[in-house]
Amino acid sequence: NHPLELTPGIEELINTLHSQGRMVYLVSGGFRQMIEPVADRLLIPYHRIYANTLLFDEATGDFAGFDANEPTSRDGGKPAVVQSLIDANGYSPMVMIGDGATDMQAKPPADVFIGFGGIVEREKVRDGADWFIRDFE
């Protein structure tokens, strides 16, 4: 059993954003089943998660693939999600925080990209970010 560990300071940041009435989404190329516990801890409702869904055979429980209808399952998926959120909700400014090149692809349509290098620092992300941070404290 491995307890969920989050980057120091992220809970406080998300709580501050929530207290200001900011909408927080998790847009990931990772898997929903692994992201939902993070969302639970950060009090982010599941309808604000955009991630890949693993599929399992109902009879055997065996892995059966992933849901190809999820926008984050393909290249360009993150910018598509960000654009759809802007179109549906009129968010402005839209800020994307991420640690990888596919996160950086979301600007535009995001107005700002904040690169995060607290786990691993990627030169391309550091150099391409509007701001680059190594921690949330």
C-alpha positions as YAML, in Angstrom:
chain: A
units: angstrom
residues:
- id: 1
  name: ASN
  ca: [0.00, 0.00, 0.00]
- id: 2
  name: HIS
  ca: [1.49, 3.32, -1.10]
- id: 3
  name: PRO
  ca: [0.04, 6.54, 0.31]
- id: 4
  name: LEU
  ca: [-0.67, 9.28, -2.20]
- id: 5
  name: GLU
  ca: [2.11, 11.88, -2.19]
- id: 6
  name: LEU
  ca: [1.58, 15.25, -3.79]
- id: 7
  name: THR
  ca: [4.16, 17.90, -4.58]
- id: 8
  name: PRO
  ca: [4.58, 20.13, -1.52]
- id: 9
  name: GLY
  ca: [2.52, 23.30, -1.79]
- id: 10
  name: ILE
  ca: [0.09, 22.06, -4.47]
- id: 11
  name: GLU
  ca: [-2.79, 21.51, -2.05]
- id: 12
  name: GLU
  ca: [-2.42, 25.04, -0.71]
- id: 13
  name: LEU
  ca: [-2.29, 26.47, -4.24]
- id: 14
  name: ILE
  ca: [-5.42, 24.60, -5.33]
- id: 15
  name: ASN
  ca: [-7.23, 25.55, -2.12]
- id: 16
  name: THR
  ca: [-6.35, 29.21, -2.75]
- id: 17
  name: LEU
  ca: [-7.62, 29.01, -6.33]
- id: 18
  name: HIS
  ca: [-10.85, 27.36, -5.12]
- id: 19
  name: SER
  ca: [-11.32, 30.05, -2.44]
- id: 20
  name: GLN
  ca: [-11.02, 32.70, -5.20]
- id: 21
  name: GLY
  ca: [-13.71, 30.96, -7.25]
- id: 22
  name: ARG
  ca: [-11.23, 29.81, -9.92]
- id: 23
  name: MET
  ca: [-12.09, 26.66, -11.85]
- id: 24
  name: VAL
  ca: [-9.33, 24.06, -11.71]
- id: 25
  name: TYR
  ca: [-9.14, 21.22, -14.23]
- id: 26
  name: LEU
  ca: [-6.81, 18.27, -14.53]
- id: 27
  name: VAL
  ca: [-5.88, 17.78, -18.19]
- id: 28
  name: SER
  ca: [-3.58, 14.82, -18.54]
- id: 29
  name: GLY
  ca: [-2.30, 12.22, -20.96]
- id: 30
  name: GLY
  ca: [-2.27, 9.90, -17.95]
- id: 31
  name: PHE
  ca: [-5.02, 7.57, -16.86]
- id: 32
  name: ARG
  ca: [-8.24, 8.65, -15.18]
- id: 33
  name: GLN
  ca: [-8.07, 5.77, -12.70]
- id: 34
  name: MET
  ca: [-4.76, 7.12, -11.41]
- id: 35
  name: ILE
  ca: [-5.81, 10.77, -11.48]
- id: 36
  name: GLU
  ca: [-9.13, 10.45, -9.64]
- id: 37
  name: PRO
  ca: [-7.43, 9.94, -6.23]
- id: 38
  name: VAL
  ca: [-5.46, 13.15, -6.85]
- id: 39
  name: ALA
  ca: [-8.69, 14.95, -7.74]
- id: 40
  name: ASP
  ca: [-10.30, 13.61, -4.55]
- id: 41
  name: ARG
  ca: [-7.45, 14.96, -2.45]
- id: 42
  name: LEU
  ca: [-7.52, 18.34, -4.23]
- id: 43
  name: LEU
  ca: [-11.34, 18.55, -4.14]
- id: 44
  name: ILE
  ca: [-11.57, 18.72, -7.93]
- id: 45
  name: PRO
  ca: [-14.80, 17.16, -9.21]
- id: 46
  name: TYR
  ca: [-14.45, 14.31, -11.69]
- id: 47
  name: HIS
  ca: [-16.23, 16.25, -14.42]
- id: 48
  name: ARG
  ca: [-13.18, 18.54, -14.44]
- id: 49
  name: ILE
  ca: [-10.81, 15.70, -15.30]
- id: 50
  name: TYR
  ca: [-9.74, 15.23, -18.91]
- id: 51
  name: ALA
  ca: [-7.61, 12.10, -19.10]
- id: 52
  name: ASN
  ca: [-7.41, 8.71, -20.71]
- id: 53
  name: THR
  ca: [-9.67, 5.94, -19.50]
- id: 54
  name: LEU
  ca: [-8.41, 2.39, -19.27]
- id: 55
  name: LEU
  ca: [-10.94, -0.18, -20.39]
- id: 56
  name: PHE
  ca: [-11.32, -3.66, -18.91]
- id: 57
  name: ASP
  ca: [-13.25, -6.68, -20.07]
- id: 58
  name: GLU
  ca: [-16.36, -6.85, -17.89]
- id: 59
  name: ALA
  ca: [-16.39, -10.65, -17.81]
- id: 60
  name: THR
  ca: [-12.71, -11.31, -17.10]
- id: 61
  name: GLY
  ca: [-11.40, -8.02, -15.77]
- id: 62
  name: ASP
  ca: [-8.56, -8.19, -18.30]
- id: 63
  name: PHE
  ca: [-7.16, -5.02, -19.80]
- id: 64
  name: ALA
  ca: [-9.04, -4.25, -23.02]
- id: 65
  name: GLY
  ca: [-7.41, -1.01, -24.18]
- id: 66
  name: PHE
  ca: [-8.25, 2.62, -23.66]
- id: 67
  name: ASP
  ca: [-11.07, 4.92, -24.68]
- id: 68
  name: ALA
  ca: [-9.94, 6.45, -27.98]
- id: 69
  name: ASN
  ca: [-12.75, 9.01, -27.71]
- id: 70
  name: GLU
  ca: [-10.92, 10.84, -24.92]
- id: 71
  name: PRO
  ca: [-9.33, 13.94, -26.49]
- id: 72
  name: THR
  ca: [-6.12, 13.51, -24.48]
- id: 73
  name: SER
  ca: [-5.57, 10.09, -26.09]
- id: 74
  name: ARG
  ca: [-4.17, 11.71, -29.23]
- id: 75
  name: ASP
  ca: [-1.67, 14.36, -30.23]
- id: 76
  name: GLY
  ca: [-3.14, 17.83, -29.92]
- id: 77
  name: GLY
  ca: [-5.64, 16.66, -27.33]
- id: 78
  name: LYS
  ca: [-4.63, 19.07, -24.58]
- id: 79
  name: PRO
  ca: [-4.98, 22.21, -26.72]
- id: 80
  name: ALA
  ca: [-8.34, 20.87, -27.93]
- id: 81
  name: VAL
  ca: [-9.54, 20.46, -24.33]
- id: 82
  name: VAL
  ca: [-8.30, 23.92, -23.36]
- id: 83
  name: GLN
  ca: [-10.01, 25.48, -26.38]
- id: 84
  name: SER
  ca: [-13.26, 23.69, -25.60]
- id: 85
  name: LEU
  ca: [-13.14, 24.98, -22.00]
- id: 86
  name: ILE
  ca: [-12.55, 28.53, -23.22]
- id: 87
  name: ASP
  ca: [-15.36, 28.24, -25.78]
- id: 88
  name: ALA
  ca: [-17.83, 26.76, -23.29]
- id: 89
  name: ASN
  ca: [-17.02, 28.95, -20.30]
- id: 90
  name: GLY
  ca: [-15.37, 32.11, -21.60]
- id: 91
  name: TYR
  ca: [-12.33, 31.66, -19.36]
- id: 92
  name: SER
  ca: [-9.88, 34.53, -19.67]
- id: 93
  name: PRO
  ca: [-7.12, 34.43, -18.89]
- id: 94
  name: MET
  ca: [-6.54, 30.69, -19.25]
- id: 95
  name: VAL
  ca: [-3.41, 29.40, -17.54]
- id: 96
  name: MET
  ca: [-1.89, 25.97, -18.17]
- id: 97
  name: ILE
  ca: [0.63, 24.46, -15.75]
- id: 98
  name: GLY
  ca: [2.57, 21.39, -16.79]
- id: 99
  name: ASP
  ca: [5.85, 19.56, -16.93]
- id: 100
  name: GLY
  ca: [5.93, 18.24, -20.49]
- id: 101
  name: ALA
  ca: [5.95, 19.21, -24.13]
- id: 102
  name: THR
  ca: [2.31, 18.20, -24.63]
- id: 103
  name: ASP
  ca: [1.34, 20.59, -21.81]
- id: 104
  name: MET
  ca: [3.24, 23.35, -23.58]
- id: 105
  name: GLN
  ca: [1.24, 22.59, -26.77]
- id: 106
  name: ALA
  ca: [-1.81, 24.03, -24.98]
- id: 107
  name: LYS
  ca: [-0.52, 27.60, -25.51]
- id: 108
  name: PRO
  ca: [-2.24, 28.79, -27.51]
- id: 109
  name: PRO
  ca: [-5.14, 28.54, -26.84]
- id: 110
  name: ALA
  ca: [-4.06, 29.06, -23.20]
- id: 111
  name: ASP
  ca: [-2.88, 32.60, -22.60]
- id: 112
  name: VAL
  ca: [-0.02, 31.57, -20.32]
- id: 113
  name: PHE
  ca: [2.02, 28.40, -19.87]
- id: 114
  name: ILE
  ca: [3.79, 27.84, -16.55]
- id: 115
  name: GLY
  ca: [6.39, 25.12, -16.79]
- id: 116
  name: PHE
  ca: [6.94, 22.95, -13.73]
- id: 117
  name: GLY
  ca: [10.29, 21.29, -13.08]
- id: 118
  name: GLY
  ca: [9.88, 20.06, -9.52]
- id: 119
  name: ILE
  ca: [9.99, 16.36, -10.40]
- id: 120
  name: VAL
  ca: [12.03, 16.46, -13.59]
- id: 121
  name: GLU
  ca: [13.34, 19.54, -15.36]
- id: 122
  name: ARG
  ca: [12.95, 19.36, -19.12]
- id: 123
  name: GLU
  ca: [15.03, 21.91, -21.00]
- id: 124
  name: LYS
  ca: [12.42, 22.33, -23.77]
- id: 125
  name: VAL
  ca: [9.71, 23.08, -21.20]
- id: 126
  name: ARG
  ca: [11.94, 25.42, -19.20]
- id: 127
  name: ASP
  ca: [12.93, 27.34, -22.32]
- id: 128
  name: GLY
  ca: [9.42, 27.46, -23.80]
- id: 129
  name: ALA
  ca: [7.48, 28.46, -20.69]
- id: 130
  name: ASP
  ca: [6.26, 31.96, -19.94]
- id: 131
  name: TRP
  ca: [7.28, 31.23, -16.35]
- id: 132
  name: PHE
  ca: [9.16, 28.25, -15.01]
- id: 133
  name: ILE
  ca: [8.86, 27.05, -11.42]
- id: 134
  name: ARG
  ca: [10.46, 24.23, -9.47]
- id: 135
  name: ASP
  ca: [8.08, 24.16, -6.52]
- id: 136
  name: PHE
  ca: [4.69, 25.40, -5.35]
- id: 137
  name: GLU
  ca: [5.81, 26.83, -2.04]
...
